[in-house]
Amino acid sequence: MGHGISSEAVLERIRRWVEIESPTDDTDGVNRMADEAASQLTSAGAAIERLPGRDGLGDLLIGRIPGELEGPGILVLGHLDTVHPVGTISEQLPWRRDGDRVYGPGIYDMKGGNALAVHALAVLADAQRRPRLPVTVMFVPDEEIGSPTSRPVIETEAVAHKYVLVPEPSGEGGKFTTARYGIARYLVRTRGRPAHAGANHQLGRSAIREMAHQILAIESMTDYGRGITLNVGNIRGGTHENVVPISCEAKILALVPDQAAETEVRERLLALKSVDPDVALEVVPGLFRPPFEMSAEITRLYEHARGLAQEIGFDPKHRAAGGGSDGNFTGALGVTTLDGIGVVGDGHHTFEEHILASKLEERARLWLRLLETLE
């Protein structure tokens, strides 16, 4: 079983992923990443489908590998895009190894995990074997911005499969993800009345002043005890310091543990009223990743994976994760989803992003055993 599954072999494959920079908004970069992924999947015996990008985003890649058995199989679900802008690998975050840590843009989230899954399929193909169940590998171009073009394709594919395995990074030192919080985005706009800030200040109605009131009201909805957080992460408004600002807008990210909390937060945000009645206030719901909870089926899948891991020599615990992934969509549909079974490391979305090389072989072996044993 150990053929070609050393940490060094896996790391060499990961390097080919990481050295192609693919921020979501760089269509060419994402498509070059899709080219490389398609080449690796083809070598692993996959038939390739490629859906052209929409709305200025990159292509969506699907690879299909037949199983020993027919029928609904396994969907391996990952994303090609990263948050790091082009140039990060040559400046702030070069590919480098420092002891057990290997650094690079997107190596942890989630190019390392994608390469792990492909590597396991390649090991099977090298041995002229098939996975037990048919496998569909889907790599999407836009997960980091909420998967706006990919979600319908993800959901259509997911319901045709028995299992979804998501090679997003393991959290908290190697835990699998068996539930995820929901993530909702909102846009808040205020519109006031301009005036000369010196001559006629009293005639103006400040959109920024009103937004300041609203920011305090929105952030006060955070309730750590219930796992609800609201973050005003982006704000812009006004034109010139000598003009009472006519407009302002802010972007909100709300994290909710379950559907009831999501409904409550949405109702509270949509019920916000202006403190100054002369300033108009608008709250616009945006993209939403629904939460998924640990079902009996997910529990069984986790226990199966944990048993395989224990045979290999490690014991992964599990968690409900605060961050979102495309597993939110599949889990919320009731498709049995095991998330966070990628690389072990830390620092995603920072210049300290890294994986632990010593954990690669055991994780690759687990992927191989999952492909061999899931019925």
Secondary structure, DSSP 8 states (H G I E B T S, - for coil): --TT-SHHHHHHHHHHHHTS--BTT-HHHHHHHHHHHHHHHHHTT-EEEEE---TT---EEEEEE--SS-SS-EEEEEE--BSS-TTGGGTTS--EEETTEEE-TTIIIIIHHHHHHHHHHHHHHHTT---SS-EEEEEES-GGGT-TTTHHHHHHHHTT-SEEE-----BTTTBEEEEE-EEEEEEEEEE-B--BTTTSGGG-B-HHHHHHHHHHHHHTT-BGGGTBEEEEEEEEE-S-TTB---EEEEEEEEEESSHHHHHHHHHHHHT---SSTTSEEEEEEEEEE--B---HHHHHHHHHHHHHHHHHT----EEEESS--THHHHHHTT-EEEB--S--EE-TTSTT-EEEGGGHHHHHHHHHHHHHH--
